[in-house]
């Protein structure tokens, strides 16, 4: 296929503040008064247990982790390394040195893609990715194109296939060339929740001697990640997608049994083994480590719980109108879709209009998240939805602090908004 540039990301959520501290401690408000947050793919509320471990590093243990000539810096350094070990163990890293802290997944993706592309004496200048990737990956790839690389974006399986959004591994195999230097495929998609066959892709890349990167931002804490079993060279993460703080993430850089070499994007103090210079965000890193620990401890029960809530939300919505269509892969196969993801097409009702008609529920539309790029979702278009259907879609992302009452409120708000808009249209 021809190299292709795809633009577009998910729409901006309408968010209301929420002072609840636990799922059990909700106030008794009416269906019309209580705000419900169902945009957990965009960001998540920081768990109070994460906040509690971060606070000392703002006020009492505030040393620079690289100022180890005194106790303040030493304690900060110890906390950073403890978090690094915790994250490394959670993803099956061979050593803790394989975890490089960054400001988030966008920086991690840029470091992975451009860090490879900038290497001298590459064997080729061909990169393969997928049309449904996040802008944080597509834009660095576009820069590579401007710098002389050839980028092939593979089309995913089309709607209404039960695995819509998945990469065809056979097509990837046919697209690999002798001059292919990197393959990058998102582990789990942020809009339609599709889970890619990462193990098969990693195995294929290893057989062909091609580096493999995955943006695992949406997968960490929601799917089993074990790099002792899956031969990934580079993987991107972000803390704020799993009830951790914003502004901190990591890049997994395989060092054993072979070293993955990167050219750093930031030069300076040589922190993070020279991969990423800059003063470490100690409170954020500590919070990231705790967030990963909690997510892994609660993963089995949380997958079951959020899937039940997600399916209840889906059934409640389509009970009001069976013409509402599912976007993306089937809901009943845990290997195909994240348990907390739902994306629906509301046919003749625009997603933005739906959000305006139900301000008590925070969701995202399929349109771009910034006013400078008002394109409909490139992900939905890539799986075969036309522009009108992409604009008529909403994404729902469930999280740790959602419960059955949230679903009740959301179903009521969504079905009421749908009825109201259709009445106005008539």
PEHU-V901777 format. One record per pair of residues at least 4 apart in sequence whose C-alpha atoms are under 8 Angstrom apart, sorted by the first residue. I is the first residue (numbers start at 1). J is the second residue. Records with the same first field share a line. If there is no record, write none. Layout:
I = J ; J
//
This chain:
1 = 152 ; 154
2 = 152
3 = 150 ; 151 ; 152 ; 153
4 = 131 ; 151 ; 152 ; 153
5 = 131 ; 138 ; 142 ; 153
6 = 131 ; 138 ; 378
7 = 135 ; 138 ; 375 ; 378
8 = 135 ; 367 ; 368 ; 373 ; 374 ; 375 ; 376 ; 377 ; 378 ; 379
9 = 134 ; 135 ; 366 ; 367 ; 368 ; 369 ; 376 ; 377 ; 378 ; 379
10 = 191 ; 364 ; 365 ; 366 ; 367 ; 368 ; 369 ; 377
11 = 364 ; 365 ; 366 ; 367 ; 368 ; 369 ; 370
12 = 364 ; 365 ; 368 ; 369 ; 370
13 = 39 ; 362 ; 363 ; 364 ; 365
14 = 355 ; 359 ; 361 ; 362 ; 363 ; 364
15 = 37 ; 361 ; 362 ; 363
16 = 35 ; 36 ; 37 ; 360 ; 362
17 = 35
18 = 35 ; 36
20 = 25 ; 26 ; 27
21 = 25 ; 48
22 = 26 ; 401
23 = 401 ; 402 ; 403
29 = 33 ; 34
30 = 34
31 = 409 ; 412
32 = 360 ; 409 ; 413
33 = 360
34 = 360 ; 409
35 = 360 ; 361 ; 362
36 = 360 ; 361 ; 362 ; 406 ; 409 ; 410
37 = 361 ; 362 ; 363 ; 402
38 = 361 ; 362 ; 363 ; 396 ; 397 ; 398 ; 399 ; 402
39 = 43 ; 44 ; 362 ; 363 ; 364 ; 395 ; 396 ; 397 ; 398
40 = 44 ; 241 ; 396 ; 397 ; 398 ; 399
41 = 190 ; 191 ; 218 ; 241 ; 397 ; 398
42 = 241
43 = 240 ; 241 ; 242 ; 243
44 = 240 ; 241 ; 242 ; 243 ; 244 ; 399
45 = 240 ; 243 ; 244
46 = 50 ; 51 ; 240 ; 243 ; 244 ; 245
47 = 51 ; 243 ; 244 ; 291
48 = 52
49 = 53 ; 290
50 = 54 ; 243 ; 244 ; 287 ; 288 ; 290 ; 291
51 = 55 ; 287
52 = 56
53 = 286 ; 287 ; 290
54 = 58 ; 283 ; 284 ; 286 ; 287
55 = 59 ; 283
56 = 60 ; 61 ; 62
57 = 61 ; 62 ; 63 ; 76 ; 282 ; 283
58 = 62 ; 283
61 = 72 ; 75 ; 76
62 = 72 ; 73 ; 76
63 = 67 ; 72 ; 73 ; 74 ; 75 ; 76
64 = 68 ; 72 ; 73 ; 76 ; 77 ; 279 ; 280 ; 282
65 = 73 ; 74 ; 75 ; 76 ; 77 ; 78 ; 80 ; 279 ; 280 ; 282
66 = 73 ; 74 ; 77 ; 279
67 = 72 ; 73 ; 74
68 = 72 ; 73 ; 74 ; 77
69 = 73 ; 74
70 = 74
71 = 75
72 = 76
73 = 77
74 = 78
75 = 79
76 = 80 ; 282
77 = 81
78 = 82
79 = 83 ; 282 ; 286
80 = 84 ; 282 ; 285 ; 286
81 = 85
82 = 86 ; 289
83 = 87 ; 285 ; 286 ; 288 ; 289 ; 290
84 = 88 ; 96 ; 99 ; 289
85 = 89 ; 96
86 = 90 ; 289 ; 292 ; 293
87 = 91 ; 96 ; 99 ; 289 ; 292 ; 293
88 = 92 ; 93 ; 94 ; 95 ; 96 ; 98 ; 99
89 = 93 ; 96
90 = 225 ; 226 ; 292 ; 293 ; 296
91 = 225 ; 226 ; 227
92 = 225 ; 226 ; 227 ; 228
93 = 98 ; 99 ; 226 ; 227 ; 228 ; 252 ; 254
94 = 98 ; 227 ; 228 ; 254 ; 255 ; 256
95 = 255 ; 256
97 = 255
98 = 252 ; 253 ; 254 ; 255
99 = 250 ; 251 ; 252 ; 253
100 = 250 ; 251 ; 252 ; 253 ; 272 ; 275 ; 276
101 = 248 ; 249 ; 250 ; 251 ; 272 ; 276 ; 280 ; 285
102 = 107 ; 108 ; 248 ; 249 ; 250 ; 251 ; 276
103 = 107 ; 108 ; 247 ; 248 ; 249 ; 250
104 = 108 ; 237 ; 238 ; 239 ; 246 ; 247 ; 248 ; 249 ; 250
105 = 109 ; 136 ; 215 ; 217 ; 236 ; 237 ; 238 ; 249 ; 250 ; 251
106 = 110 ; 136 ; 137
107 = 111
108 = 112 ; 235 ; 236 ; 237 ; 249 ; 250 ; 251
109 = 113 ; 136 ; 137 ; 140 ; 215 ; 236 ; 251
110 = 114 ; 115 ; 136 ; 137 ; 140
111 = 115 ; 116 ; 262 ; 264 ; 265
112 = 116 ; 213 ; 234 ; 251 ; 262
113 = 117 ; 137 ; 140 ; 141
114 = 118 ; 140 ; 144 ; 263 ; 265
115 = 119 ; 262 ; 263 ; 264 ; 265
116 = 182 ; 261 ; 262 ; 263
117 = 122 ; 125 ; 144
118 = 262 ; 263
119 = 262 ; 263
122 = 181
123 = 179 ; 180 ; 181
124 = 178 ; 179 ; 180 ; 181
125 = 148 ; 149 ; 150 ; 179 ; 180 ; 181
126 = 149 ; 150 ; 151 ; 152 ; 177 ; 179 ; 180 ; 181 ; 182
127 = 149 ; 150 ; 151 ; 152 ; 180 ; 181 ; 182 ; 183 ; 184
128 = 151 ; 152 ; 153 ; 154 ; 175 ; 176 ; 180 ; 182 ; 183 ; 184
129 = 133 ; 151 ; 152 ; 153 ; 154 ; 183 ; 184 ; 185
130 = 152 ; 153 ; 154 ; 155 ; 156 ; 167 ; 184 ; 185
131 = 153 ; 154 ; 155 ; 156 ; 378 ; 379 ; 382
132 = 155 ; 156 ; 165 ; 189 ; 378 ; 379 ; 382
133 = 137 ; 138 ; 185 ; 186 ; 189 ; 379
134 = 138 ; 190
135 = 139
136 = 140
137 = 141
138 = 142
139 = 143
140 = 144
141 = 145 ; 151
142 = 146 ; 151
143 = 147
144 = 148 ; 149 ; 150 ; 151
145 = 149 ; 150 ; 151
154 = 167 ; 172
155 = 167 ; 382 ; 383
156 = 164 ; 165 ; 166 ; 167 ; 168 ; 382 ; 383
157 = 161 ; 163 ; 164 ; 165 ; 166 ; 167 ; 168 ; 383
158 = 163 ; 164 ; 165 ; 382 ; 383 ; 384
159 = 164 ; 165 ; 327 ; 328 ; 383 ; 384 ; 385
160 = 164 ; 328
161 = 329
162 = 328 ; 329 ; 330
163 = 194 ; 328 ; 329 ; 330 ; 336
164 = 194 ; 328 ; 329 ; 383
165 = 192 ; 194 ; 328 ; 329 ; 382 ; 383
166 = 194 ; 195 ; 196 ; 197
167 = 171 ; 172 ; 196 ; 197
168 = 172
169 = 173 ; 197 ; 200 ; 201
170 = 174
171 = 175
172 = 176
173 = 204
176 = 180
180 = 210
181 = 210 ; 211
182 = 210 ; 211 ; 212 ; 213
183 = 205 ; 210 ; 211 ; 212 ; 213
184 = 212 ; 213 ; 214 ; 215
185 = 196 ; 198 ; 213 ; 214 ; 215
186 = 196 ; 214 ; 215 ; 216
187 = 195 ; 196 ; 197 ; 198 ; 214 ; 215 ; 216 ; 217 ; 218 ; 219
188 = 193 ; 194 ; 195 ; 196 ; 215 ; 216 ; 217 ; 218 ; 219 ; 337 ; 338
189 = 193 ; 194 ; 195 ; 218
190 = 218
191 = 341 ; 343 ; 366 ; 379 ; 395
192 = 327 ; 328 ; 329 ; 337 ; 341 ; 342 ; 343 ; 379 ; 395
193 = 328 ; 329 ; 337 ; 338 ; 341 ; 342
194 = 328 ; 329 ; 336 ; 337 ; 338
195 = 335 ; 336 ; 337 ; 338
196 = 336
197 = 201
198 = 202 ; 230
199 = 203 ; 230 ; 231
200 = 204
201 = 205
202 = 206 ; 212 ; 230 ; 231 ; 232
203 = 207 ; 230 ; 231
204 = 208
205 = 209 ; 210 ; 211 ; 212
206 = 210 ; 211 ; 231
211 = 232 ; 233
212 = 232 ; 233 ; 234
213 = 232 ; 233 ; 234 ; 235
214 = 232 ; 234 ; 235 ; 236
215 = 235 ; 236 ; 237
216 = 220 ; 235 ; 236 ; 237
217 = 236 ; 237 ; 238 ; 241
218 = 222 ; 237 ; 241
219 = 223 ; 224 ; 225 ; 338
220 = 224 ; 225 ; 237 ; 242 ; 292
221 = 242 ; 292 ; 295 ; 296 ; 299
222 = 295 ; 299 ; 303 ; 338 ; 339
223 = 299 ; 338
226 = 230
227 = 231 ; 232
232 = 254
233 = 252 ; 253 ; 254 ; 260
234 = 251 ; 252 ; 253 ; 254
235 = 251 ; 252 ; 253
236 = 249 ; 250 ; 251 ; 252
237 = 249 ; 250 ; 251
238 = 242 ; 246 ; 248 ; 249 ; 250
239 = 243 ; 244 ; 245 ; 246 ; 247 ; 248 ; 249 ; 288 ; 291 ; 292
240 = 244 ; 245 ; 246 ; 247 ; 248
242 = 291 ; 292 ; 295
243 = 291 ; 400
244 = 287 ; 288 ; 290 ; 291 ; 292
245 = 284 ; 287 ; 288
246 = 284
247 = 284
248 = 281 ; 284 ; 285 ; 288
249 = 285 ; 288
253 = 260
254 = 258 ; 259 ; 260
255 = 259 ; 260
262 = 275
263 = 275
264 = 274 ; 275 ; 276
265 = 275 ; 276
266 = 275 ; 276 ; 277 ; 278
267 = 274 ; 276 ; 277
268 = 277 ; 278
269 = 274 ; 277 ; 278
270 = 274 ; 275 ; 276 ; 277 ; 278
271 = 275 ; 276 ; 277 ; 278 ; 279
272 = 276 ; 277
280 = 285
281 = 285
282 = 286
283 = 287
284 = 288
285 = 289
286 = 290
287 = 291
288 = 292
289 = 293
290 = 294
291 = 295
292 = 296
293 = 297
294 = 298
295 = 299
298 = 302
299 = 303
300 = 304
301 = 305
302 = 306 ; 400
303 = 307 ; 339 ; 340
304 = 308 ; 339
305 = 309
306 = 310 ; 339 ; 340 ; 398 ; 399 ; 400
307 = 311 ; 339 ; 340
308 = 312
309 = 313 ; 398 ; 403 ; 404 ; 407
310 = 314 ; 339 ; 340 ; 341 ; 342 ; 398
311 = 315 ; 331
312 = 316 ; 407
313 = 317 ; 407 ; 408 ; 410 ; 411
314 = 318 ; 342
315 = 319
316 = 320 ; 411
317 = 321 ; 411 ; 414 ; 415
318 = 322 ; 323 ; 324
320 = 415
323 = 346 ; 347
324 = 344 ; 345 ; 346 ; 347
325 = 344 ; 345 ; 346 ; 347
326 = 342 ; 343 ; 344 ; 345
327 = 342 ; 343 ; 344 ; 345 ; 380
328 = 343 ; 380 ; 383
329 = 336 ; 337
330 = 336 ; 337
331 = 336 ; 337
333 = 337
334 = 338 ; 339
337 = 341
340 = 397 ; 398 ; 399
341 = 395 ; 396 ; 397 ; 398
342 = 395 ; 396 ; 397
343 = 393 ; 394 ; 395 ; 396
344 = 393 ; 394 ; 395
345 = 389 ; 390 ; 392 ; 393 ; 394
346 = 350 ; 351 ; 389 ; 392 ; 393 ; 394
347 = 389 ; 392 ; 393
348 = 392
349 = 353 ; 354 ; 392 ; 418 ; 421 ; 422
350 = 354 ; 391 ; 392 ; 393
351 = 355 ; 365 ; 366 ; 391 ; 392 ; 393 ; 394
352 = 356 ; 365 ; 391 ; 392
353 = 357 ; 421
354 = 358 ; 414 ; 417 ; 418 ; 421
355 = 359 ; 361 ; 362 ; 363 ; 364 ; 365
357 = 417 ; 421
358 = 413 ; 414 ; 417
360 = 413
361 = 410 ; 413
363 = 394 ; 395 ; 396 ; 397
364 = 394 ; 395 ; 396
365 = 391 ; 392 ; 393 ; 394 ; 395
366 = 376 ; 377 ; 380 ; 390 ; 391 ; 392 ; 393 ; 394 ; 395
367 = 374 ; 375 ; 376 ; 377 ; 390 ; 391
368 = 373 ; 374 ; 375 ; 376 ; 377
369 = 373 ; 374
370 = 374
376 = 381 ; 387 ; 390 ; 391
377 = 381 ; 390 ; 391
378 = 382
379 = 383
380 = 384 ; 385 ; 386 ; 390
381 = 385 ; 386 ; 387 ; 390
385 = 389 ; 390
386 = 390
387 = 391
388 = 392
389 = 393
398 = 402
402 = 406 ; 407
403 = 407
404 = 408
405 = 409
406 = 410
407 = 411
408 = 412
409 = 413
410 = 414
411 = 415
412 = 416
413 = 417
414 = 418
415 = 419
416 = 420
417 = 421
418 = 422
419 = 423
420 = 424
421 = 425
422 = 426
//
